[in-house]
Amino acid sequence: MSENNETRYEKIISSIVGVTAYQIEGVASLSSDTDNKLTGRLFRSSGKGVLVDMLGGNKVNIDIFVNIYYGYKIPDLAYELQSKIISEVEKSTAYKVSAVNVNVVGVVFKA
């Protein structure tokens, strides 16, 4: 696969992940502070708050960085994000998701 195709698919998957994340109740926003969290790891950023690692054999690893609203249970929210992201990416593309790593970067208090 050429570099252009891989980059294009990273962006497509990143978009799917971003849209899916905002459908989950409790997600306040995607965090754009991914650079400091991944020093020394070989990931390419496809969008703010989402990192997509294209593996061989049509597989991907996804890291998502989110801010959540106060009052939501982090384990439940992370599980829901993982399940929904895997479902949507696999339904919308030819890729299989190997892992979805949910990173809660901050907690937002509603005004």
C-alpha positions as CSV (number, residue, x, y, z in Angstrom):
1,M,0.0,0.0,0.0
2,S,1.4,3.4,-0.9
3,E,2.0,6.1,1.6
4,N,-0.8,8.2,0.2
5,N,-3.4,5.4,0.5
6,E,-2.3,4.7,4.0
7,T,-2.5,8.3,5.0
8,R,-6.0,8.6,3.4
9,Y,-7.3,5.5,5.3
10,E,-5.8,6.9,8.5
11,K,-7.8,10.1,8.0
12,I,-11.0,8.2,7.2
13,I,-10.7,5.9,10.2
14,S,-9.9,8.9,12.4
15,S,-13.0,10.7,11.2
16,I,-15.2,7.7,11.9
17,V,-13.7,7.4,15.4
18,G,-14.3,11.1,16.1
19,V,-17.9,11.1,15.0
20,T,-18.5,7.9,17.0
21,A,-16.9,9.3,20.2
22,Y,-19.3,12.3,20.2
23,Q,-22.3,9.9,20.0
24,I,-21.3,8.5,23.4
25,E,-23.0,10.2,26.4
26,G,-20.4,11.5,28.8
27,V,-17.8,12.5,26.2
28,A,-17.1,16.2,26.5
29,S,-14.5,16.5,23.8
30,L,-11.6,15.0,22.1
31,S,-8.3,16.2,23.5
32,S,-5.7,17.8,21.2
33,D,-2.9,17.2,23.7
34,T,-1.7,13.9,22.2
35,D,1.9,14.9,21.5
36,N,3.0,14.9,25.2
37,K,1.3,11.6,25.9
38,L,3.1,9.6,23.2
39,T,6.7,10.5,23.3
40,G,8.8,7.6,22.1
41,R,5.9,5.8,20.4
42,L,5.7,5.3,16.7
43,F,2.3,6.6,15.9
44,R,1.1,9.0,13.2
45,S,-1.7,11.4,14.0
46,S,-4.7,11.4,11.8
47,G,-6.7,13.9,13.7
48,K,-6.9,15.8,16.9
49,G,-7.5,13.4,19.8
50,V,-7.2,10.2,17.6
51,L,-4.1,8.3,16.7
52,V,-4.3,5.5,14.1
53,D,-1.6,2.9,13.7
54,M,-1.9,1.0,10.5
55,L,-0.8,-2.6,11.0
56,G,-0.2,-5.2,8.3
57,G,-3.0,-7.4,7.1
58,N,-5.8,-4.7,7.1
59,K,-5.6,-4.3,10.9
60,V,-5.4,-1.1,12.9
61,N,-4.7,0.0,16.5
62,I,-6.5,3.1,17.6
63,D,-5.7,5.5,20.5
64,I,-8.3,8.0,21.5
65,F,-7.8,10.9,23.9
66,V,-11.0,12.3,25.5
67,N,-12.2,14.7,28.1
68,I,-15.2,13.4,29.9
69,Y,-18.0,15.1,31.9
70,Y,-17.9,14.8,35.7
71,G,-20.2,12.1,37.1
72,Y,-19.6,9.4,34.5
73,K,-17.9,6.1,35.4
74,I,-14.7,6.0,33.5
75,P,-14.5,2.2,33.1
76,D,-18.1,2.1,31.7
77,L,-17.5,5.0,29.4
78,A,-14.2,3.5,28.1
79,Y,-15.9,0.1,27.4
80,E,-18.7,1.8,25.6
81,L,-16.2,3.8,23.5
82,Q,-14.2,0.7,22.6
83,S,-17.3,-1.3,21.6
84,K,-18.8,1.4,19.5
85,I,-15.6,2.4,17.8
86,I,-14.7,-1.2,16.9
87,S,-18.2,-1.7,15.5
88,E,-18.3,1.4,13.5
89,V,-14.8,1.1,12.0
90,E,-15.3,-2.5,11.0
91,K,-18.7,-1.8,9.6
92,S,-17.6,1.2,7.6
93,T,-14.2,-0.1,6.3
94,A,-12.4,-3.2,5.3
95,Y,-10.1,-3.0,8.4
96,K,-10.3,-5.0,11.6
97,V,-9.5,-3.2,14.9
98,S,-6.9,-4.9,17.0
99,A,-7.1,-2.5,19.9
100,V,-8.8,0.7,21.0
101,N,-6.9,2.4,23.8
102,V,-9.1,5.0,25.5
103,N,-7.1,7.7,27.3
104,V,-9.1,10.0,29.6
105,V,-7.1,13.2,29.6
106,G,-9.4,15.4,31.7
107,V,-12.7,15.8,33.4
108,V,-15.0,18.7,32.5
109,F,-17.5,20.2,35.0
110,K,-20.8,21.4,33.5
111,A,-21.5,25.0,34.3
